[in-house]
Amino acid sequence: MPLSRRLATGLATATATVLVAVPLTVAAAPVPPDAAARDAASWLAGEFTDGSLPGPFGGPDWGLTIDGIVALSATGVDAPTRQAATAQVAAHVRAYNSYDDWGIPGFTDGGATAKLLYAASAAGADPTDFGGYDLRAETLSLIAGAGAGHQRGRVTSRTTADSGPDASNTFDQSFAVLGLARSGDVPQDTVDFLIRQQCAAGGFRLYPDTGQGPSPSCDEQPDAVLDVDSTAMAVQALLAAAGDGADGAANAARRGADWLVARQRADGSFGGSGPTTGANANSTGLAGQALTAAGRHPEADRAAQALAGWQLTGANGGAAAAEAGAVAYDTAGFTAAVAAGITDTDRDQWRRATAQALLGLARVPLGRIGLDPPPTSAPPTSASPTSPSSTPTGTAPPTPTATPTPTGTTPTGPTPSATVTSPPGTTPSPGGVPGTTPAGPGSGGLPTTGAAITSYVLVALLLVGAGVVLLVLGRRRTA
């Protein structure tokens, strides 16, 4: 996911942890999983304005809007809102995957283009004529060819002297594989490059690049940080590619799913890496969805159970009872909302967390959204290839554990994914997983969370002060 989105997640998490906990009201009965997904989708649909979801600083956030479209498509909720949003994204393709609106022509964001390709396919639109653009052809044109050596098959950004370097990552590659598999066939080179981002342990790194340049493979990077969000995206992309006949994809996906299972916490939740190491809805939503895709239904059930614990209902919501359906980023966010409602400062974080958590609640893989019927109200059975059997057994938020998870570059999510956030040379606006990269006018993507201006200013001041101390002490700057 984009680095800016990962940083936004970390800032929002740090802000939330200073809040004072208050007693929680627990619902008398659990919400069935399908109903929980629909409630989340209904709340998210109510956050759309004129066919888009707003970003933390106002104005449409096209990456987050795409996340919303995917989430609504997974549940079948509010078709008119979904269709209006799809039309708006189609009308603003270049606002998301280029810097044209910022007066910097010639740049095309590879990850954003691949994400648009996937979103068009999942929403039932024509990806070869989406807003007048052939997104499949554009994505294929951004895949590195044989002359790129060990970078062959990588989805890249078309950069210029003014745009800065390419920052494509494993989220972007996963969207490329998903989008190409959904819109036709996927080149084996593109699948192979994604597989090379998997280390021997089974997890996937977020960035194919190091400070010394592109690294040939995950195992050839000694300090590679394996990331839950990136692994969840890669597993789903590889399963889609396996269905398309790609060599090696099924085995790599199985190993990735095994790695995810080993990192699931006792309460069913997952954490990311870096600032998002703690248990959170973004990582749990993506990981739970990936486990469903891989047929690991008991583990997917447990992830959904954890997500239901972060979801507001009329019974447990306290001051935020009117926001029933929304899913908190973490326990601190849930507790704060119960005490004081969802504030304007925190609403952006709730939109992003809900969009990604919904993926784990709906339990429809990214490779099947728009193809399989949405979940119904009937209790699913474990015999179903896409519907876990158990339902959440409680609504109190899971307590983050001390179980260590990979640390390093923050996942985004979500959405985890390519995120066009701000032109080069400016401060990126917080964006959304699969979401991460330098960007343009819009923001958002899988996975991510965020907060509004006030919290950013306060946290920024704290970080500036901390940075001065770090410089004085001579400590190494983090990646």
GIQUITA-V665592 format. One record per residue. N is the residue number from 1. OMEGA is omega in radians with two decimals (999 if undefined). Layout:
n: {N N}
omega: {OMEGA OMEGA}
This chain:
n: {1 2 3 4 5 6 7 8 9 10 11 12 13 14 15 16 17 18 19 20 21 22 23 24 25 26 27 28 29 30 31 32 33 34 35 36 37 38 39 40 41 42 43 44 45 46 47 48 49 50 51 52 53 54 55 56 57 58 59 60 61 62 63 64 65 66 67 68 69 70 71 72 73 74 75 76 77 78 79 80 81 82 83 84 85 86 87 88 89 90 91 92 93 94 95 96 97 98 99 100 101 102 103 104 105 106 107 108 109 110 111 112 113 114 115 116 117 118 119 120 121 122 123 124 125 126 127 128 129 130 131 132 133 134 135 136 137 138 139 140 141 142 143 144 145 146 147 148 149 150 151 152 153 154 155 156 157 158 159 160 161 162 163 164 165 166 167 168 169 170 171 172 173 174 175 176 177 178 179 180 181 182 183 184 185 186 187 188 189 190 191 192 193 194 195 196 197 198 199 200 201 202 203 204 205 206 207 208 209 210 211 212 213 214 215 216 217 218 219 220 221 222 223 224 225 226 227 228 229 230 231 232 233 234 235 236 237 238 239 240 241 242 243 244 245 246 247 248 249 250 251 252 253 254 255 256 257 258 259 260 261 262 263 264 265 266 267 268 269 270 271 272 273 274 275 276 277 278 279 280 281 282 283 284 285 286 287 288 289 290 291 292 293 294 295 296 297 298 299 300 301 302 303 304 305 306 307 308 309 310 311 312 313 314 315 316 317 318 319 320 321 322 323 324 325 326 327 328 329 330 331 332 333 334 335 336 337 338 339 340 341 342 343 344 345 346 347 348 349 350 351 352 353 354 355 356 357 358 359 360 361 362 363 364 365 366 367 368 369 370 371 372 373 374 375 376 377 378 379 380 381 382 383 384 385 386 387 388 389 390 391 392 393 394 395 396 397 398 399 400 401 402 403 404 405 406 407 408 409 410 411 412 413 414 415 416 417 418 419 420 421 422 423 424 425 426 427 428 429 430 431 432 433 434 435 436 437 438 439 440 441 442 443 444 445 446 447 448 449 450 451 452 453 454 455 456 457 458 459 460 461 462 463 464 465 466 467 468 469 470 471 472 473 474 475 476 477 478 479}
omega: {-3.05 -3.14 -3.14 3.14 3.11 3.11 3.11 3.11 -3.13 3.13 -3.13 3.13 -3.14 3.12 -3.07 -3.02 -3.14 -3.13 -3.13 -3.13 3.07 3.12 -3.13 3.04 -3.09 3.14 -3.10 -3.10 3.14 3.06 3.11 -3.03 -3.14 3.10 3.12 3.12 -3.14 3.10 3.11 -3.14 3.13 3.10 -3.12 3.12 3.13 3.13 3.10 3.07 3.13 3.04 3.11 3.00 -3.10 3.04 -3.07 -3.12 -3.14 -3.12 -3.11 3.02 -2.96 3.08 3.10 3.09 3.08 3.09 3.13 3.11 -3.14 -3.13 3.13 3.11 -3.13 -3.08 -3.09 -3.10 2.98 -3.14 3.13 3.11 3.14 -3.12 3.11 3.13 3.11 3.12 3.14 3.10 3.12 -3.14 -3.08 -3.13 -3.08 3.05 -3.11 -3.00 3.09 3.05 -3.07 -3.11 -3.14 3.09 3.11 -3.09 3.02 -3.14 3.02 -3.13 -3.09 -3.14 3.13 3.11 3.13 3.13 3.06 3.11 3.12 -3.08 3.12 3.14 -3.11 -3.12 3.11 3.10 3.13 -3.10 3.10 3.07 -3.09 -3.04 -3.12 -3.11 3.05 -3.04 3.09 3.13 3.14 3.14 3.12 -3.14 -3.12 3.09 -3.12 -3.08 -3.04 -3.13 -3.10 3.11 -3.09 3.04 3.12 3.13 -3.10 3.00 -3.05 3.04 3.04 -3.00 3.07 3.12 -3.10 -3.01 -3.04 -3.05 3.06 3.14 -3.13 -3.01 -3.05 3.03 -3.14 -3.14 3.13 3.10 3.10 3.12 3.13 -3.09 -3.14 3.11 -3.12 -3.03 -3.12 3.05 -3.13 -3.14 -3.14 3.13 -3.12 3.08 -3.11 3.14 3.11 3.14 3.14 3.08 3.12 3.09 -3.10 3.14 3.12 3.13 -3.12 3.02 3.13 -3.03 3.08 -3.06 3.03 3.11 3.14 3.14 -3.13 3.13 -3.05 -3.11 3.13 -3.09 3.12 3.04 -3.02 -3.08 -3.11 3.11 3.13 -2.92 -3.12 -3.08 3.13 3.13 3.13 3.10 -3.11 3.12 -3.10 3.12 -3.12 3.08 3.07 3.13 3.11 3.09 3.11 3.08 -3.10 3.14 3.05 -3.03 -3.07 -3.12 3.12 3.12 3.12 3.13 3.09 3.11 3.09 3.13 3.11 -3.14 -3.11 -3.12 3.08 -3.09 -3.05 -3.13 3.11 -3.05 3.06 2.96 -3.14 3.10 -3.11 -3.11 -3.12 -3.13 3.14 3.12 -3.11 -3.05 -3.12 3.13 -3.12 3.12 3.14 -3.12 3.12 3.11 3.13 3.13 3.03 -3.12 -3.10 3.13 3.12 -2.96 3.11 3.13 3.08 3.08 -3.10 3.07 3.10 3.10 3.11 3.13 3.12 3.10 3.10 -3.06 3.09 3.01 3.09 -3.08 -3.05 -2.94 -3.14 -3.13 3.14 -3.09 3.14 3.14 -3.08 -3.12 -3.13 -3.13 3.13 3.06 -3.13 -3.08 3.14 3.12 3.10 -3.10 -3.14 -3.13 3.10 -3.09 -2.98 -3.08 3.08 -3.10 3.09 3.14 -3.04 -3.00 3.14 3.11 3.13 3.11 -3.07 3.13 -3.12 -3.12 -3.10 3.10 -3.11 3.13 3.10 3.09 -3.12 3.10 2.96 -3.09 3.10 -3.13 -3.09 -3.14 -3.09 3.11 3.09 3.07 3.11 3.11 3.08 -3.13 -3.14 3.14 3.12 3.11 -3.10 3.12 3.14 -3.11 -3.09 -3.07 3.10 -3.01 -3.02 3.12 3.13 -3.09 3.12 -3.11 3.03 -3.09 3.09 3.12 3.14 -3.14 3.12 -3.13 -3.10 3.05 -3.12 3.12 3.13 -3.12 -3.07 3.04 3.03 2.92 -2.25 3.09 1.81 999 3.14 3.13 3.08 -2.98 -3.13 -3.12 3.13 3.11 3.10 3.10 -3.10 3.02 -3.10 3.13 -3.06 999 999 999 999 3.14 2.99 -3.01 -3.04 -2.92 -3.13 3.06 3.05 3.12 3.10 -0.87 3.05 2.97 3.12 3.08 -3.12 -2.93 -3.03 -3.10 3.11 -3.14 -3.12 -3.12 3.13 3.11 3.10 -3.11 3.10 3.11 3.12 3.14 3.11 3.13 -3.13 3.12 -3.14 -3.12 3.09 -3.11 -3.11 3.08 3.14 -3.09 999}
